């Protein structure tokens, strides 16, 4: 039976982007809220509702905060790639982007001891070379593009991978951190409208959150409300790799 799908995922940036830019100590401290409080609050909610999901992690974060990966994996969550230091791939040369992928894969897999199956581009920015790197490293899926409301298959250089599309409206960061344009309650109201539409259409929705953002203060209630609604309304909440495998195996997908 067809079910609505909620791909609930988290970008575990910590202070990687700020370190890459040489930001000031205060800016970096907001990222490190993930380490002190943010991640644990998120994991507690996921534990409460027995949800297993995907965390997109920069390689630099895996090196600097390896115990965060241990907390994530010990609960059955998936670790996927998110650049090395949260670089904008569209601003890099071929050689620089190649180095990002090489270091990201090495840093994460040396700690997880598992093949890296998923990738999300930092800032959701691809270069003209990104797809070729994804194919050459054998990724099962990407979650960076915004050209559909349903997962689909990409074929490139003889390699097939799944795209789990995203949307800026379904990311906590622009509304609660970057522009600070919505209150948590307003954000929840907007997302609930999207979830109700997804339920009615038996479709797919991808929500992207950041522990340093959604885990701060009462914002964590947004996450809990989303999960409670999804579970009570029959949504499937898969890890990215589970969803990608189901797309590959779906009837009619060649």
C-alpha positions as semicolon CSV with decimal commas, in nm:
position;residue;x (nm);y (nm);z (nm)
1;X;0,000;0,000;0,000
2;X;0,134;0,344;-0,093
3;X;0,225;0,557;0,210
4;X;0,329;0,922;0,244
5;X;0,704;0,956;0,296
6;X;0,888;1,195;0,528
7;X;1,263;1,204;0,469
8;X;1,367;1,370;0,794
9;X;1,738;1,450;0,787
10;X;1,993;1,655;0,979
11;X;2,304;1,844;0,866
12;X;2,568;1,803;1,137
13;X;2,776;2,106;1,037
14;X;2,892;2,203;1,389
15;X;3,148;2,483;1,325
16;X;3,297;2,348;1,001
17;X;3,176;2,631;0,776
18;X;3,292;2,895;1,025
19;X;3,633;2,731;1,058
20;X;3,667;2,719;0,679
21;X;3,585;3,090;0,651
22;X;3,806;3,187;0,946
23;X;3,506;3,324;1,134
24;X;3,527;3,487;1,475
25;X;3,499;3,288;1,803
26;X;3,138;3,388;1,865
27;X;3,025;3,263;1,524
28;X;3,207;2,935;1,581
29;X;3,053;2,900;1,926
30;X;2,702;2,887;1,779
31;X;2,807;2,587;1,573
32;X;2,954;2,419;1,878
33;X;2,614;2,435;2,048
34;X;2,561;2,111;1,855
35;X;2,834;1,945;2,061
36;X;2,716;2,067;2,401
37;X;2,338;2,047;2,373
38;X;2,190;2,044;2,023
39;X;2,268;1,691;1,908
40;X;2,168;1,528;2,236
41;X;1,831;1,705;2,232
42;X;1,765;1,590;1,877
43;X;1,870;1,233;1,954
44;X;1,646;1,226;2,260
45;X;1,341;1,312;2,051
46;X;1,432;1,056;1,785
47;X;1,482;0,794;2,057
48;X;1,147;0,878;2,216
49;X;0,962;0,798;1,894
50;X;1,196;0,519;1,775
51;X;1,287;0,706;1,456
52;X;1,606;0,619;1,265
53;X;1,719;0,876;1,013
54;X;2,020;1,026;0,831
55;X;2,282;1,276;0,944
56;X;2,487;1,449;0,672
57;X;2,834;1,510;0,816
58;X;3,135;1,706;0,684
59;X;3,458;1,504;0,693
60;X;3,626;1,767;0,911
61;X;3,352;1,721;1,173
62;X;3,410;1,345;1,170
63;X;3,780;1,410;1,241
64;X;3,736;1,677;1,507
65;X;3,430;1,537;1,687
66;X;3,440;1,160;1,629
67;X;3,233;1,089;1,940
68;X;2,936;1,259;1,773
69;X;2,942;0,992;1,502
70;X;2,952;0,725;1,771
71;X;2,640;0,870;1,936
72;X;2,460;0,879;1,603
73;X;2,556;0,532;1,484
74;X;2,497;0,364;1,820
75;X;2,129;0,452;1,781
76;X;2,103;0,310;1,430
77;X;2,113;0,637;1,237
78;X;2,291;0,668;0,903
79;X;2,598;0,886;0,847
80;X;2,621;1,043;0,501
81;X;2,868;1,288;0,344
82;X;2,842;1,668;0,346
83;X;3,169;1,797;0,203
84;X;3,490;1,824;0,401
85;X;3,466;2,170;0,563
86;X;3,125;2,268;0,427
87;X;3,279;2,421;0,116
88;X;3,076;2,566;-0,171
89;X;3,156;2,319;-0,447
90;X;3,059;2,564;-0,720
91;X;3,351;2,786;-0,616
92;X;3,615;2,512;-0,640
93;X;3,838;2,396;-0,924
94;X;3,828;2,031;-1,036
95;X;4,140;1,961;-0,831
96;X;3,999;2,128;-0,519
97;X;3,668;1,946;-0,542
98;X;3,846;1,618;-0,599
99;X;4,041;1,681;-0,279
100;X;3,716;1,757;-0,092
101;X;3,560;1,426;-0,197
102;X;3,876;1,230;-0,125
103;X;3,915;1,372;0,226
104;X;3,543;1,352;0,304
105;X;3,517;0,984;0,211
106;X;3,839;0,891;0,390
107;X;3,758;1,084;0,708
108;X;3,410;0,941;0,747
109;X;3,462;0,581;0,638
110;X;3,773;0,541;0,853
111;X;3,548;0,607;1,154
112;X;3,221;0,443;1,051
113;X;3,385;0,140;0,887
114;X;3,099;0,149;0,638
115;X;3,069;0,250;0,274
116;X;2,946;0,606;0,233
117;X;2,613;0,575;0,049
118;X;2,464;0,925;0,063
119;X;2,577;1,279;-0,010
120;X;2,436;1,628;0,031
121;X;2,623;1,924;-0,115
122;X;2,701;2,201;0,136
123;X;2,473;2,499;0,072
124;X;2,303;2,271;-0,185
125;X;2,554;2,393;-0,443
126;X;2,689;2,167;-0,717
127;X;2,969;2,243;-0,958
128;X;2,975;2,116;-1,316
129;X;3,192;1,829;-1,188
130;X;2,996;1,717;-0,882
131;X;2,783;1,455;-1,055
132;X;3,093;1,291;-1,201
133;X;3,252;1,273;-0,856
134;X;2,937;1,117;-0,712
135;X;2,938;0,855;-0,987
136;X;3,308;0,779;-0,957
137;X;3,281;0,722;-0,581
138;X;2,977;0,498;-0,625
139;X;2,726;0,691;-0,415
140;X;2,382;0,533;-0,392
141;X;2,205;0,866;-0,357
142;X;2,235;1,243;-0,349
143;X;2,007;1,491;-0,170
144;X;2,088;1,833;-0,315
145;X;1,868;1,906;-0,617
146;X;1,532;2,084;-0,629
147;X;1,378;1,986;-0,962
148;X;1,108;1,747;-0,841
149;X;0,872;1,667;-0,554
150;X;0,946;1,293;-0,570
151;X;1,267;1,086;-0,560
152;X;1,400;0,980;-0,900
153;X;1,692;0,802;-1,064
154;X;1,991;0,976;-1,224
155;X;2,214;0,795;-1,473
156;X;2,564;0,927;-1,536
157;X;2,864;0,757;-1,697
158;X;2,690;0,422;-1,668
159;X;2,618;0,469;-1,296
160;X;2,266;0,489;-1,155
161;X;2,197;0,681;-0,836
162;X;1,887;0,816;-0,667
163;X;1,809;1,182;-0,611
164;X;1,617;1,265;-0,292
165;X;1,514;1,622;-0,379
166;X;1,503;1,905;-0,127
167;X;1,366;2,258;-0,106
168;X;1,478;2,574;0,076
169;X;1,129;2,619;0,223
170;X;1,173;2,289;0,403
171;X;1,498;2,381;0,579
172;X;1,507;2,528;0,931
173;X;1,822;2,735;0,875
174;X;1,695;3,020;0,651
175;X;1,393;3,090;0,869
176;X;1,536;3,048;1,219
177;X;1,902;3,143;1,175
178;X;2,001;3,314;0,850
179;X;1,712;3,556;0,791
180;X;1,536;3,495;1,125
181;X;1,214;3,564;0,936
182;X;0,981;3,322;1,116
183;X;0,915;3,223;1,473
184;X;0,931;2,849;1,548
185;X;0,550;2,843;1,567
186;X;0,517;3,006;1,225
187;X;0,768;2,762;1,079
188;X;0,577;2,468;1,226
189;X;0,249;2,601;1,081
190;X;0,404;2,623;0,733
191;X;0,557;2,276;0,756
192;X;0,234;2,126;0,885
193;X;0,057;2,256;0,574
194;X;0,320;2,078;0,363
195;X;0,282;1,757;0,565
196;X;-0,096;1,763;0,526
197;X;-0,056;1,806;0,151
198;X;0,191;1,516;0,143
199;X;-0,053;1,298;0,335
200;X;-0,340;1,381;0,100
201;X;-0,129;1,318;-0,211
202;X;0,045;1,010;-0,064
203;X;0,366;1,181;-0,173
204;X;0,713;1,268;-0,046
205;X;0,850;1,550;0,166
206;X;1,208;1,612;0,276
207;X;1,269;1,823;0,587
208;X;1,623;1,937;0,661
209;X;1,724;2,045;1,010
210;X;2,042;2,140;1,192
211;X;2,097;2,034;1,556
212;X;2,254;2,372;1,639
213;X;1,934;2,538;1,513
214;X;1,637;2,311;1,585
215;X;1,797;2,194;1,910
216;X;1,818;2,540;2,065
217;X;1,557;2,621;2,330
218;X;1,192;2,547;2,264
219;X;1,258;2,498;1,892
220;X;1,299;2,127;1,967
221;X;0,921;2,115;2,001
222;X;0,894;2,177;1,628
223;X;1,080;1,853;1,564
224;X;0,868;1,660;1,812
225;X;0,543;1,795;1,667
226;X;0,649;1,698;1,315
227;X;0,737;1,343;1,418
228;X;0,418;1,296;1,620
229;X;0,206;1,407;1,324
230;X;0,395;1,187;1,078
231;X;0,370;0,874;1,291
232;X;0,003;0,922;1,375
233;X;-0,078;0,971;1,006
234;X;0,098;0,666;0,868
235;X;0,408;0,826;0,717
236;X;0,714;0,617;0,640
237;X;1,022;0,782;0,796
238;X;1,317;0,606;0,630
239;X;1,690;0,662;0,637
240;X;1,817;0,802;0,310
241;X;1,975;0,473;0,203
242;X;1,654;0,281;0,275
243;X;1,451;0,522;0,066
244;X;1,704;0,517;-0,217
245;X;1,705;0,136;-0,224
246;X;1,325;0,133;-0,242
247;X;1,335;0,373;-0,538
248;X;1,590;0,161;-0,724
249;X;1,380;-0,151;-0,664
250;X;1,045;0,007;-0,753
251;X;0,848;-0,144;-1,043
252;X;0,906;0,047;-1,363
253;X;1,251;0,175;-1,264
254;X;1,504;0,051;-1,516
